[in-house]
């Protein structure tokens, strides 16, 4: 039985939290501070995931997950943009896969071309 992209993403987030906890232990933060901070981060992450599920179709979520695997920083930027649009009320319907493609194209940084001249 294979994992869905959401299951893989969830496992990836759990591993990231484990690493963060190890770093905090090494930095000497108190367990209460760690727990409070971790709880706040988990709540924020859960809210973000809920908003994305609410405003994205399955196809759009799959496309975003594919981008997440190859370019995590860019995917985070796209997620933040979608959440900002949702909070401002600018998303009436759910974003489908075609709308996600156009959003990704809009947010993609300009590709830099190199012009090499020989002397």
PDB file as gemmi writes it, atoms N, CA and C in Angstrom:
CRYST1    1.000    1.000    1.000  90.00  90.00  90.00 P 1                      
ATOM      1  N   UNK A   1       0.855  -1.169   0.000  1.00  0.00           N  
ATOM      2  CA  UNK A   1       0.000   0.000   0.000  1.00  0.00           C  
ATOM      3  C   UNK A   1       0.902   1.235   0.000  1.00  0.00           C  
ATOM      4  N   UNK A   2       0.733   2.123  -0.993  1.00  0.00           N  
ATOM      5  CA  UNK A   2       1.585   3.299  -1.099  1.00  0.00           C  
ATOM      6  C   UNK A   2       0.955   4.476  -0.373  1.00  0.00           C  
ATOM      7  N   UNK A   3       1.802   5.371   0.068  1.00  0.00           N  
ATOM      8  CA  UNK A   3       1.350   6.559   0.781  1.00  0.00           C  
ATOM      9  C   UNK A   3       0.872   7.602  -0.216  1.00  0.00           C  
ATOM     10  N   UNK A   4      -0.112   8.367   0.174  1.00  0.00           N  
ATOM     11  CA  UNK A   4      -0.564   9.471  -0.662  1.00  0.00           C  
ATOM     12  C   UNK A   4       0.429  10.630  -0.492  1.00  0.00           C  
ATOM     13  N   UNK A   5       0.400  11.606  -1.407  1.00  0.00           N  
ATOM     14  CA  UNK A   5       1.296  12.763  -1.258  1.00  0.00           C  
ATOM     15  C   UNK A   5       1.091  13.491   0.066  1.00  0.00           C  
ATOM     16  N   UNK A   6      -0.172  13.533   0.552  1.00  0.00           N  
ATOM     17  CA  UNK A   6      -0.425  14.193   1.836  1.00  0.00           C  
ATOM     18  C   UNK A   6       0.246  13.432   2.979  1.00  0.00           C  
ATOM     19  N   UNK A   7       0.215  12.078   2.931  1.00  0.00           N  
ATOM     20  CA  UNK A   7       0.869  11.281   3.964  1.00  0.00           C  
ATOM     21  C   UNK A   7       2.377  11.500   3.942  1.00  0.00           C  
ATOM     22  N   UNK A   8       2.932  11.561   2.742  1.00  0.00           N  
ATOM     23  CA  UNK A   8       4.372  11.805   2.619  1.00  0.00           C  
ATOM     24  C   UNK A   8       4.724  13.173   3.170  1.00  0.00           C  
ATOM     25  N   UNK A   9       3.895  14.168   2.886  1.00  0.00           N  
ATOM     26  CA  UNK A   9       4.128  15.533   3.363  1.00  0.00           C  
ATOM     27  C   UNK A   9       4.041  15.577   4.885  1.00  0.00           C  
ATOM     28  N   UNK A  10       3.067  14.864   5.445  1.00  0.00           N  
ATOM     29  CA  UNK A  10       2.902  14.824   6.890  1.00  0.00           C  
ATOM     30  C   UNK A  10       4.124  14.194   7.552  1.00  0.00           C  
ATOM     31  N   UNK A  11       4.613  13.106   6.985  1.00  0.00           N  
ATOM     32  CA  UNK A  11       5.794  12.445   7.538  1.00  0.00           C  
ATOM     33  C   UNK A  11       7.018  13.356   7.431  1.00  0.00           C  
ATOM     34  N   UNK A  12       7.102  14.097   6.331  1.00  0.00           N  
ATOM     35  CA  UNK A  12       8.203  15.038   6.136  1.00  0.00           C  
ATOM     36  C   UNK A  12       8.157  16.129   7.210  1.00  0.00           C  
ATOM     37  N   UNK A  13       6.957  16.626   7.515  1.00  0.00           N  
ATOM     38  CA  UNK A  13       6.817  17.651   8.551  1.00  0.00           C  
ATOM     39  C   UNK A  13       7.171  17.110   9.930  1.00  0.00           C  
ATOM     40  N   UNK A  14       6.782  15.867  10.206  1.00  0.00           N  
ATOM     41  CA  UNK A  14       7.123  15.262  11.492  1.00  0.00           C  
ATOM     42  C   UNK A  14       8.633  15.136  11.653  1.00  0.00           C  
ATOM     43  N   UNK A  15       9.305  14.719  10.593  1.00  0.00           N  
ATOM     44  CA  UNK A  15      10.759  14.589  10.647  1.00  0.00           C  
ATOM     45  C   UNK A  15      11.404  15.952  10.875  1.00  0.00           C  
ATOM     46  N   UNK A  16      10.865  16.976  10.230  1.00  0.00           N  
ATOM     47  CA  UNK A  16      11.386  18.327  10.414  1.00  0.00           C  
ATOM     48  C   UNK A  16      11.215  18.772  11.870  1.00  0.00           C  
ATOM     49  N   UNK A  17      10.078  18.457  12.490  1.00  0.00           N  
ATOM     50  CA  UNK A  17       9.836  18.817  13.890  1.00  0.00           C  
ATOM     51  C   UNK A  17      10.807  18.089  14.812  1.00  0.00           C  
ATOM     52  N   UNK A  18      11.072  16.813  14.499  1.00  0.00           N  
ATOM     53  CA  UNK A  18      12.041  16.060  15.313  1.00  0.00           C  
ATOM     54  C   UNK A  18      13.418  16.732  15.281  1.00  0.00           C  
ATOM     55  N   UNK A  19      13.823  17.151  14.098  1.00  0.00           N  
ATOM     56  CA  UNK A  19      15.121  17.813  13.962  1.00  0.00           C  
ATOM     57  C   UNK A  19      15.149  19.126  14.735  1.00  0.00           C  
ATOM     58  N   UNK A  20      14.042  19.879  14.654  1.00  0.00           N  
ATOM     59  CA  UNK A  20      13.977  21.145  15.386  1.00  0.00           C  
ATOM     60  C   UNK A  20      14.054  20.916  16.890  1.00  0.00           C  
ATOM     61  N   UNK A  21      13.386  19.868  17.378  1.00  0.00           N  
ATOM     62  CA  UNK A  21      13.443  19.556  18.808  1.00  0.00           C  
ATOM     63  C   UNK A  21      14.868  19.221  19.241  1.00  0.00           C  
ATOM     64  N   UNK A  22      15.564  18.449  18.434  1.00  0.00           N  
ATOM     65  CA  UNK A  22      16.954  18.108  18.757  1.00  0.00           C  
ATOM     66  C   UNK A  22      17.812  19.359  18.820  1.00  0.00           C  
ATOM     67  N   UNK A  23      17.619  20.270  17.884  1.00  0.00           N  
ATOM     68  CA  UNK A  23      18.395  21.512  17.884  1.00  0.00           C  
ATOM     69  C   UNK A  23      18.102  22.334  19.136  1.00  0.00           C  
ATOM     70  N   UNK A  24      16.841  22.407  19.527  1.00  0.00           N  
ATOM     71  CA  UNK A  24      16.482  23.179  20.716  1.00  0.00           C  
ATOM     72  C   UNK A  24      17.073  22.561  21.972  1.00  0.00           C  
ATOM     73  N   UNK A  25      17.094  21.233  22.031  1.00  0.00           N  
ATOM     74  CA  UNK A  25      17.695  20.575  23.191  1.00  0.00           C  
ATOM     75  C   UNK A  25      19.171  20.931  23.293  1.00  0.00           C  
ATOM     76  N   UNK A  26      19.834  20.976  22.145  1.00  0.00           N  
ATOM     77  CA  UNK A  26      21.253  21.318  22.140  1.00  0.00           C  
ATOM     78  C   UNK A  26      21.470  22.783  22.511  1.00  0.00           C  
ATOM     79  N   UNK A  27      20.506  23.638  22.208  1.00  0.00           N  
ATOM     80  CA  UNK A  27      20.637  25.058  22.519  1.00  0.00           C  
ATOM     81  C   UNK A  27      20.262  25.363  23.964  1.00  0.00           C  
ATOM     82  N   UNK A  28      19.667  24.414  24.656  1.00  0.00           N  
ATOM     83  CA  UNK A  28      19.394  24.577  26.071  1.00  0.00           C  
ATOM     84  C   UNK A  28      18.098  25.270  26.417  1.00  0.00           C  
ATOM     85  N   UNK A  29      17.096  25.243  25.553  1.00  0.00           N  
ATOM     86  CA  UNK A  29      15.806  25.824  25.895  1.00  0.00           C  
ATOM     87  C   UNK A  29      15.089  24.911  26.878  1.00  0.00           C  
ATOM     88  N   UNK A  30      14.257  25.498  27.698  1.00  0.00           N  
ATOM     89  CA  UNK A  30      13.520  24.689  28.677  1.00  0.00           C  
ATOM     90  C   UNK A  30      12.438  23.873  27.972  1.00  0.00           C  
ATOM     91  N   UNK A  31      12.097  22.726  28.535  1.00  0.00           N  
ATOM     92  CA  UNK A  31      11.067  21.882  27.914  1.00  0.00           C  
ATOM     93  C   UNK A  31       9.720  22.579  27.772  1.00  0.00           C  
ATOM     94  N   UNK A  32       9.362  23.444  28.747  1.00  0.00           N  
ATOM     95  CA  UNK A  32       8.082  24.146  28.646  1.00  0.00           C  
ATOM     96  C   UNK A  32       8.082  25.104  27.458  1.00  0.00           C  
ATOM     97  N   UNK A  33       9.186  25.825  27.266  1.00  0.00           N  
ATOM     98  CA  UNK A  33       9.296  26.732  26.125  1.00  0.00           C  
ATOM     99  C   UNK A  33       9.204  25.956  24.823  1.00  0.00           C  
ATOM    100  N   UNK A  34       9.876  24.812  24.791  1.00  0.00           N  
ATOM    101  CA  UNK A  34       9.859  23.979  23.598  1.00  0.00           C  
ATOM    102  C   UNK A  34       8.446  23.509  23.285  1.00  0.00           C  
ATOM    103  N   UNK A  35       7.748  23.046  24.326  1.00  0.00           N  
ATOM    104  CA  UNK A  35       6.398  22.536  24.128  1.00  0.00           C  
ATOM    105  C   UNK A  35       5.445  23.638  23.669  1.00  0.00           C  
ATOM    106  N   UNK A  36       5.537  24.801  24.263  1.00  0.00           N  
ATOM    107  CA  UNK A  36       4.663  25.912  23.891  1.00  0.00           C  
ATOM    108  C   UNK A  36       4.936  26.347  22.454  1.00  0.00           C  
ATOM    109  N   UNK A  37       6.219  26.450  22.126  1.00  0.00           N  
ATOM    110  CA  UNK A  37       6.581  26.864  20.778  1.00  0.00           C  
ATOM    111  C   UNK A  37       6.169  25.807  19.760  1.00  0.00           C  
ATOM    112  N   UNK A  38       6.365  24.553  20.099  1.00  0.00           N  
ATOM    113  CA  UNK A  38       5.988  23.469  19.198  1.00  0.00           C  
ATOM    114  C   UNK A  38       4.476  23.427  19.008  1.00  0.00           C  
ATOM    115  N   UNK A  39       3.726  23.619  20.081  1.00  0.00           N  
ATOM    116  CA  UNK A  39       2.265  23.621  19.988  1.00  0.00           C  
ATOM    117  C   UNK A  39       1.783  24.759  19.093  1.00  0.00           C  
ATOM    118  N   UNK A  40       2.386  25.916  19.225  1.00  0.00           N  
ATOM    119  CA  UNK A  40       2.009  27.058  18.397  1.00  0.00           C  
ATOM    120  C   UNK A  40       2.330  26.792  16.927  1.00  0.00           C  
ATOM    121  N   UNK A  41       3.487  26.191  16.686  1.00  0.00           N  
ATOM    122  CA  UNK A  41       3.865  25.875  15.310  1.00  0.00           C  
ATOM    123  C   UNK A  41       2.935  24.825  14.718  1.00  0.00           C  
ATOM    124  N   UNK A  42       2.581  23.812  15.504  1.00  0.00           N  
ATOM    125  CA  UNK A  42       1.677  22.778  15.010  1.00  0.00           C  
ATOM    126  C   UNK A  42       0.308  23.357  14.709  1.00  0.00           C  
ATOM    127  N   UNK A  43      -0.161  24.254  15.552  1.00  0.00           N  
ATOM    128  CA  UNK A  43      -1.460  24.874  15.328  1.00  0.00           C  
ATOM    129  C   UNK A  43      -1.430  25.726  14.062  1.00  0.00           C  
ATOM    130  N   UNK A  44      -0.371  26.497  13.877  1.00  0.00           N  
ATOM    131  CA  UNK A  44      -0.244  27.330  12.679  1.00  0.00           C  
ATOM    132  C   UNK A  44      -0.171  26.460  11.426  1.00  0.00           C  
ATOM    133  N   UNK A  45       0.572  25.371  11.498  1.00  0.00           N  
ATOM    134  CA  UNK A  45       0.694  24.455  10.364  1.00  0.00           C  
ATOM    135  C   UNK A  45      -0.646  23.797  10.049  1.00  0.00           C  
ATOM    136  N   UNK A  46      -1.391  23.418  11.085  1.00  0.00           N  
ATOM    137  CA  UNK A  46      -2.703  22.798  10.884  1.00  0.00           C  
ATOM    138  C   UNK A  46      -3.683  23.790  10.252  1.00  0.00           C  
ATOM    139  N   UNK A  47      -3.631  25.048  10.690  1.00  0.00           N  
ATOM    140  CA  UNK A  47      -4.498  26.071  10.099  1.00  0.00           C  
ATOM    141  C   UNK A  47      -4.151  26.288   8.629  1.00  0.00           C  
ATOM    142  N   UNK A  48      -2.854  26.313   8.330  1.00  0.00           N  
ATOM    143  CA  UNK A  48      -2.414  26.498   6.945  1.00  0.00           C  
ATOM    144  C   UNK A  48      -2.903  25.347   6.076  1.00  0.00           C  
ATOM    145  N   UNK A  49      -2.721  24.122   6.552  1.00  0.00           N  
ATOM    146  CA  UNK A  49      -3.158  22.948   5.797  1.00  0.00           C  
ATOM    147  C   UNK A  49      -4.672  22.957   5.592  1.00  0.00           C  
ATOM    148  N   UNK A  50      -5.426  23.349   6.623  1.00  0.00           N  
ATOM    149  CA  UNK A  50      -6.885  23.394   6.513  1.00  0.00           C  
ATOM    150  C   UNK A  50      -7.321  24.425   5.474  1.00  0.00           C  
ATOM    151  N   UNK A  51      -6.668  25.583   5.468  1.00  0.00           N  
ATOM    152  CA  UNK A  51      -7.012  26.609   4.482  1.00  0.00           C  
ATOM    153  C   UNK A  51      -6.688  26.142   3.070  1.00  0.00           C  
ATOM    154  N   UNK A  52      -5.544  25.475   2.906  1.00  0.00           N  
ATOM    155  CA  UNK A  52      -5.181  24.990   1.586  1.00  0.00           C  
ATOM    156  C   UNK A  52      -6.175  23.930   1.112  1.00  0.00           C  
ATOM    157  N   UNK A  53      -6.568  23.025   2.004  1.00  0.00           N  
ATOM    158  CA  UNK A  53      -7.549  21.999   1.628  1.00  0.00           C  
ATOM    159  C   UNK A  53      -8.885  22.629   1.263  1.00  0.00           C  
ATOM    160  N   UNK A  54      -9.243  23.680   1.955  1.00  0.00           N  
ATOM    161  CA  UNK A  54     -10.520  24.340   1.710  1.00  0.00           C  
ATOM    162  C   UNK A  54     -10.533  25.051   0.364  1.00  0.00           C  
ATOM    163  N   UNK A  55      -9.409  25.631  -0.029  1.00  0.00           N  
ATOM    164  CA  UNK A  55      -9.383  26.493  -1.213  1.00  0.00           C  
ATOM    165  C   UNK A  55      -8.741  25.866  -2.439  1.00  0.00           C  
ATOM    166  N   UNK A  56      -8.226  24.632  -2.338  1.00  0.00           N  
ATOM    167  CA  UNK A  56      -7.604  23.979  -3.489  1.00  0.00           C  
ATOM    168  C   UNK A  56      -8.335  22.695  -3.832  1.00  0.00           C  
ATOM    169  N   UNK A  57      -8.482  22.434  -5.130  1.00  0.00           N  
ATOM    170  CA  UNK A  57      -9.027  21.151  -5.552  1.00  0.00           C  
ATOM    171  C   UNK A  57      -7.942  20.095  -5.391  1.00  0.00           C  
ATOM    172  N   UNK A  58      -8.321  18.826  -5.538  1.00  0.00           N  
ATOM    173  CA  UNK A  58      -7.341  17.751  -5.393  1.00  0.00           C  
ATOM    174  C   UNK A  58      -6.211  17.881  -6.411  1.00  0.00           C  
ATOM    175  N   UNK A  59      -6.551  18.222  -7.649  1.00  0.00           N  
ATOM    176  CA  UNK A  59      -5.534  18.376  -8.695  1.00  0.00           C  
ATOM    177  C   UNK A  59      -4.553  19.495  -8.369  1.00  0.00           C  
ATOM    178  N   UNK A  60      -5.076  20.596  -7.860  1.00  0.00           N  
ATOM    179  CA  UNK A  60      -4.217  21.732  -7.507  1.00  0.00           C  
ATOM    180  C   UNK A  60      -3.307  21.371  -6.336  1.00  0.00           C  
ATOM    181  N   UNK A  61      -3.852  20.629  -5.357  1.00  0.00           N  
ATOM    182  CA  UNK A  61      -3.024  20.208  -4.214  1.00  0.00           C  
ATOM    183  C   UNK A  61      -1.924  19.251  -4.661  1.00  0.00           C  
ATOM    184  N   UNK A  62      -2.255  18.357  -5.588  1.00  0.00           N  
ATOM    185  CA  UNK A  62      -1.236  17.428  -6.082  1.00  0.00           C  
ATOM    186  C   UNK A  62      -0.132  18.184  -6.814  1.00  0.00           C  
ATOM    187  N   UNK A  63      -0.515  19.178  -7.593  1.00  0.00           N  
ATOM    188  CA  UNK A  63       0.493  19.976  -8.306  1.00  0.00           C  
ATOM    189  C   UNK A  63       1.372  20.740  -7.316  1.00  0.00           C  
ATOM    190  N   UNK A  64       0.761  21.289  -6.284  1.00  0.00           N  
ATOM    191  CA  UNK A  64       1.528  22.011  -5.264  1.00  0.00           C  
ATOM    192  C   UNK A  64       2.460  21.061  -4.522  1.00  0.00           C  
ATOM    193  N   UNK A  65       2.008  19.847  -4.238  1.00  0.00           N  
ATOM    194  CA  UNK A  65       2.865  18.855  -3.583  1.00  0.00           C  
ATOM    195  C   UNK A  65       4.049  18.479  -4.469  1.00  0.00           C  
ATOM    196  N   UNK A  66       3.821  18.392  -5.778  1.00  0.00           N  
ATOM    197  CA  UNK A  66       4.921  18.089  -6.699  1.00  0.00           C  
ATOM    198  C   UNK A  66       5.957  19.205  -6.681  1.00  0.00           C  
ATOM    199  N   UNK A  67       5.486  20.438  -6.648  1.00  0.00           N  
ATOM    200  CA  UNK A  67       6.400  21.587  -6.561  1.00  0.00           C  
ATOM    201  C   UNK A  67       7.133  21.560  -5.225  1.00  0.00           C  
ATOM    202  N   UNK A  68       6.432  21.172  -4.161  1.00  0.00           N  
ATOM    203  CA  UNK A  68       7.025  21.098  -2.823  1.00  0.00           C  
ATOM    204  C   UNK A  68       8.222  20.154  -2.811  1.00  0.00           C  
ATOM    205  N   UNK A  69       8.104  19.051  -3.522  1.00  0.00           N  
ATOM    206  CA  UNK A  69       9.191  18.073  -3.535  1.00  0.00           C  
ATOM    207  C   UNK A  69      10.430  18.604  -4.266  1.00  0.00           C  
ATOM    208  N   UNK A  70      10.215  19.366  -5.326  1.00  0.00           N  
ATOM    209  CA  UNK A  70      11.360  19.829  -6.100  1.00  0.00           C  
ATOM    210  C   UNK A  70      11.890  21.189  -5.645  1.00  0.00           C  
ATOM    211  N   UNK A  71      10.989  22.078  -5.247  1.00  0.00           N  
ATOM    212  CA  UNK A  71      11.398  23.431  -4.842  1.00  0.00           C  
ATOM    213  C   UNK A  71      10.631  23.840  -3.588  1.00  0.00           C  
ATOM    214  N   UNK A  72      11.072  23.384  -2.412  1.00  0.00           N  
ATOM    215  CA  UNK A  72      10.307  23.654  -1.187  1.00  0.00           C  
ATOM    216  C   UNK A  72      10.154  25.135  -0.858  1.00  0.00           C  
ATOM    217  N   UNK A  73      11.176  25.939  -1.118  1.00  0.00           N  
ATOM    218  CA  UNK A  73      11.091  27.370  -0.804  1.00  0.00           C  
ATOM    219  C   UNK A  73      10.036  28.047  -1.675  1.00  0.00           C  
ATOM    220  N   UNK A  74      10.031  27.698  -2.956  1.00  0.00           N  
ATOM    221  CA  UNK A  74       9.069  28.269  -3.892  1.00  0.00           C  
ATOM    222  C   UNK A  74       7.651  27.832  -3.521  1.00  0.00           C  
ATOM    223  N   UNK A  75       7.483  26.575  -3.147  1.00  0.00           N  
ATOM    224  CA  UNK A  75       6.166  26.062  -2.764  1.00  0.00           C  
ATOM    225  C   UNK A  75       5.664  26.781  -1.514  1.00  0.00           C  
ATOM    226  N   UNK A  76       6.546  27.064  -0.582  1.00  0.00           N  
ATOM    227  CA  UNK A  76       6.165  27.797   0.631  1.00  0.00           C  
ATOM    228  C   UNK A  76       5.676  29.198   0.261  1.00  0.00           C  
ATOM    229  N   UNK A  77       6.360  29.832  -0.683  1.00  0.00           N  
ATOM    230  CA  UNK A  77       5.964  31.161  -1.145  1.00  0.00           C  
ATOM    231  C   UNK A  77       4.576  31.102  -1.788  1.00  0.00           C  
ATOM    232  N   UNK A  78       4.315  30.074  -2.582  1.00  0.00           N  
ATOM    233  CA  UNK A  78       3.013  29.905  -3.231  1.00  0.00           C  
ATOM    234  C   UNK A  78       1.929  29.669  -2.182  1.00  0.00           C  
ATOM    235  N   UNK A  79       2.224  28.818  -1.192  1.00  0.00           N  
ATOM    236  CA  UNK A  79       1.253  28.555  -0.126  1.00  0.00           C  
ATOM    237  C   UNK A  79       0.910  29.840   0.612  1.00  0.00           C  
ATOM    238  N   UNK A  80       1.909  30.646   0.924  1.00  0.00           N  
ATOM    239  CA  UNK A  80       1.670  31.909   1.630  1.00  0.00           C  
ATOM    240  C   UNK A  80       0.812  32.845   0.786  1.00  0.00           C  
ATOM    241  N   UNK A  81       1.045  32.849  -0.522  1.00  0.00           N  
ATOM    242  CA  UNK A  81       0.270  33.699  -1.421  1.00  0.00           C  
ATOM    243  C   UNK A  81      -1.188  33.243  -1.454  1.00  0.00           C  
ATOM    244  N   UNK A  82      -1.428  31.945  -1.527  1.00  0.00           N  
ATOM    245  CA  UNK A  82      -2.787  31.411  -1.551  1.00  0.00           C  
ATOM    246  C   UNK A  82      -3.509  31.750  -0.251  1.00  0.00           C  
ATOM    247  N   UNK A  83      -2.815  31.598   0.870  1.00  0.00           N  
ATOM    248  CA  UNK A  83      -3.414  31.903   2.165  1.00  0.00           C  
ATOM    249  C   UNK A  83      -3.749  33.397   2.261  1.00  0.00           C  
ATOM    250  N   UNK A  84      -2.850  34.238   1.762  1.00  0.00           N  
ATOM    251  CA  UNK A  84      -3.113  35.684   1.781  1.00  0.00           C  
ATOM    252  C   UNK A  84      -4.330  36.021   0.924  1.00  0.00           C  
ATOM    253  N   UNK A  85      -4.438  35.392  -0.246  1.00  0.00           N  
ATOM    254  CA  UNK A  85      -5.595  35.625  -1.110  1.00  0.00           C  
ATOM    255  C   UNK A  85      -6.885  35.158  -0.431  1.00  0.00           C  
ATOM    256  N   UNK A  86      -6.817  34.012   0.237  1.00  0.00           N  
ATOM    257  CA  UNK A  86      -7.996  33.467   0.910  1.00  0.00           C  
ATOM    258  C   UNK A  86      -8.428  34.367   2.070  1.00  0.00           C  
ATOM    259  N   UNK A  87      -7.475  34.844   2.838  1.00  0.00           N  
ATOM    260  CA  UNK A  87      -7.800  35.691   3.984  1.00  0.00           C  
ATOM    261  C   UNK A  87      -8.371  37.036   3.557  1.00  0.00           C  
ATOM    262  N   UNK A  88      -7.926  37.532   2.403  1.00  0.00           N  
ATOM    263  CA  UNK A  88      -8.428  38.820   1.929  1.00  0.00           C  
ATOM    264  C   UNK A  88      -9.758  38.676   1.200  1.00  0.00           C  
ATOM    265  N   UNK A  89     -10.222  37.429   1.013  1.00  0.00           N  
ATOM    266  CA  UNK A  89     -11.503  37.193   0.371  1.00  0.00           C  
ATOM    267  C   UNK A  89     -11.463  37.263  -1.141  1.00  0.00           C  
ATOM    268  N   UNK A  90     -10.281  37.167  -1.727  1.00  0.00           N  
ATOM    269  CA  UNK A  90     -10.147  37.281  -3.177  1.00  0.00           C  
ATOM    270  C   UNK A  90     -10.310  35.938  -3.886  1.00  0.00           C  
ATOM    271  N   UNK A  91     -10.508  34.862  -3.129  1.00  0.00           N  
ATOM    272  CA  UNK A  91     -10.761  33.555  -3.738  1.00  0.00           C  
ATOM    273  C   UNK A  91     -12.238  33.241  -3.526  1.00  0.00           C  
ATOM    274  N   UNK A  92     -13.007  33.254  -4.628  1.00  0.00           N  
ATOM    275  CA  UNK A  92     -14.431  32.961  -4.514  1.00  0.00           C  
ATOM    276  C   UNK A  92     -14.662  31.445  -4.532  1.00  0.00           C  
ATOM    277  N   UNK A  93     -14.156  30.769  -5.552  1.00  0.00           N  
ATOM    278  CA  UNK A  93     -14.283  29.318  -5.667  1.00  0.00           C  
ATOM    279  C   UNK A  93     -12.968  28.674  -5.290  1.00  0.00           C  
ATOM    280  N   UNK A  94     -12.941  27.364  -5.390  1.00  0.00           N  
ATOM    281  CA  UNK A  94     -11.692  26.652  -5.127  1.00  0.00           C  
ATOM    282  C   UNK A  94     -10.765  26.817  -6.331  1.00  0.00           C  
ATOM    283  N   UNK A  95      -9.482  26.851  -6.068  1.00  0.00           N  
ATOM    284  CA  UNK A  95      -8.489  26.967  -7.131  1.00  0.00           C  
ATOM    285  C   UNK A  95      -8.315  25.593  -7.750  1.00  0.00           C  
ATOM    286  N   UNK A  96      -8.507  25.514  -9.087  1.00  0.00           N  
ATOM    287  CA  UNK A  96      -8.330  24.233  -9.755  1.00  0.00           C  
ATOM    288  C   UNK A  96      -6.911  24.134 -10.319  1.00  0.00           C  
ATOM    289  N   UNK A  97      -6.649  23.027 -10.992  1.00  0.00           N  
ATOM    290  CA  UNK A  97      -5.284  22.773 -11.460  1.00  0.00           C  
ATOM    291  C   UNK A  97      -4.819  23.811 -12.482  1.00  0.00           C  
ATOM    292  N   UNK A  98      -5.704  24.236 -13.398  1.00  0.00           N  
ATOM    293  CA  UNK A  98      -5.322  25.237 -14.392  1.00  0.00           C  
ATOM    294  C   UNK A  98      -5.010  26.580 -13.738  1.00  0.00           C  
ATOM    295  N   UNK A  99      -5.809  26.958 -12.750  1.00  0.00           N  
ATOM    296  CA  UNK A  99      -5.534  28.205 -12.033  1.00  0.00           C  
ATOM    297  C   UNK A  99      -4.233  28.095 -11.253  1.00  0.00           C  
ATOM    298  N   UNK A 100      -3.944  26.907 -10.718  1.00  0.00           N  
ATOM    299  CA  UNK A 100      -2.690  26.700  -9.997  1.00  0.00           C  
ATOM    300  C   UNK A 100      -1.508  26.851 -10.944  1.00  0.00           C  
ATOM    301  N   UNK A 101      -1.636  26.325 -12.173  1.00  0.00           N  
ATOM    302  CA  UNK A 101      -0.561  26.465 -13.160  1.00  0.00           C  
ATOM    303  C   UNK A 101      -0.279  27.938 -13.428  1.00  0.00           C  
ATOM    304  N   UNK A 102      -1.328  28.720 -13.628  1.00  0.00           N  
ATOM    305  CA  UNK A 102      -1.116  30.142 -13.930  1.00  0.00           C  
ATOM    306  C   UNK A 102      -0.542  30.874 -12.722  1.00  0.00           C  
ATOM    307  N   UNK A 103      -0.977  30.495 -11.512  1.00  0.00           N  
ATOM    308  CA  UNK A 103      -0.424  31.109 -10.300  1.00  0.00           C  
ATOM    309  C   UNK A 103       1.060  30.785 -10.166  1.00  0.00           C  
ATOM    310  N   UNK A 104       1.432  29.542 -10.447  1.00  0.00           N  
ATOM    311  CA  UNK A 104       2.841  29.152 -10.378  1.00  0.00           C  
ATOM    312  C   UNK A 104       3.671  29.925 -11.390  1.00  0.00           C  
ATOM    313  N   UNK A 105       3.119  30.118 -12.593  1.00  0.00           N  
ATOM    314  CA  UNK A 105       3.847  30.884 -13.612  1.00  0.00           C  
ATOM    315  C   UNK A 105       4.029  32.338 -13.182  1.00  0.00           C  
ATOM    316  N   UNK A 106       2.985  32.911 -12.571  1.00  0.00           N  
ATOM    317  CA  UNK A 106       3.070  34.306 -12.115  1.00  0.00           C  
ATOM    318  C   UNK A 106       4.122  34.482 -11.026  1.00  0.00           C  
ATOM    319  N   UNK A 107       4.164  33.534 -10.096  1.00  0.00           N  
ATOM    320  CA  UNK A 107       5.063  33.675  -8.953  1.00  0.00           C  
ATOM    321  C   UNK A 107       6.481  33.189  -9.228  1.00  0.00           C  
ATOM    322  N   UNK A 108       6.664  32.491 -10.340  1.00  0.00           N  
ATOM    323  CA  UNK A 108       7.991  31.965 -10.657  1.00  0.00           C  
ATOM    324  C   UNK A 108       8.946  33.118 -10.932  1.00  0.00           C  
ATOM    325  N   UNK A 109      10.111  33.074 -10.310  1.00  0.00           N  
ATOM    326  CA  UNK A 109      11.072  34.158 -10.546  1.00  0.00           C  
ATOM    327  C   UNK A 109      11.533  34.176 -12.007  1.00  0.00           C  
ATOM    328  N   UNK A 110      11.854  35.360 -12.454  1.00  0.00           N  
ATOM    329  CA  UNK A 110      12.340  35.501 -13.826  1.00  0.00           C  
ATOM    330  C   UNK A 110      13.603  34.658 -14.006  1.00  0.00           C  
ATOM    331  N   UNK A 111      13.622  33.910 -15.085  1.00  0.00           N  
ATOM    332  CA  UNK A 111      14.819  33.103 -15.330  1.00  0.00           C  
ATOM    333  C   UNK A 111      15.909  34.010 -15.882  1.00  0.00           C  
ATOM    334  N   UNK A 112      17.073  33.845 -15.352  1.00  0.00           N  
ATOM    335  CA  UNK A 112      18.185  34.665 -15.789  1.00  0.00           C  
ATOM    336  C   UNK A 112      18.890  33.950 -16.938  1.00  0.00           C  
ATOM    337  N   UNK A 113      19.124  34.691 -17.979  1.00  0.00           N  
ATOM    338  CA  UNK A 113      19.838  34.098 -19.107  1.00  0.00           C  
ATOM    339  C   UNK A 113      21.260  34.654 -19.096  1.00  0.00           C  
ATOM    340  N   UNK A 114      22.156  33.819 -19.505  1.00  0.00           N  
ATOM    341  CA  UNK A 114      23.551  34.193 -19.544  1.00  0.00           C  
ATOM    342  C   UNK A 114      23.990  34.334 -20.996  1.00  0.00           C  
ATOM    343  N   UNK A 115      24.599  35.429 -21.296  1.00  0.00           N  
ATOM    344  CA  UNK A 115      25.093  35.674 -22.640  1.00  0.00           C  
ATOM    345  C   UNK A 115      26.614  35.603 -22.593  1.00  0.00           C  
ATOM    346  N   UNK A 116      27.140  34.564 -23.152  1.00  0.00           N  
ATOM    347  CA  UNK A 116      28.593  34.350 -23.119  1.00  0.00           C  
ATOM    348  C   UNK A 116      29.147  34.783 -24.460  1.00  0.00           C  
ATOM    349  N   UNK A 117      30.090  35.692 -24.393  1.00  0.00           N  
ATOM    350  CA  UNK A 117      30.717  36.186 -25.622  1.00  0.00           C  
ATOM    351  C   UNK A 117      32.180  35.791 -25.612  1.00  0.00           C  
ATOM    352  N   UNK A 118      32.618  35.272 -26.701  1.00  0.00           N  
ATOM    353  CA  UNK A 118      34.029  34.935 -26.829  1.00  0.00           C  
ATOM    354  C   UNK A 118      34.768  36.059 -27.487  1.00  0.00           C  
ATOM    355  N   UNK A 119      35.970  36.291 -27.059  1.00  0.00           N  
ATOM    356  CA  UNK A 119      36.773  37.370 -27.641  1.00  0.00           C  
ATOM    357  C   UNK A 119      37.757  36.834 -28.632  1.00  0.00           C  
TER     358      UNK A 119                                                      
END                                                                             
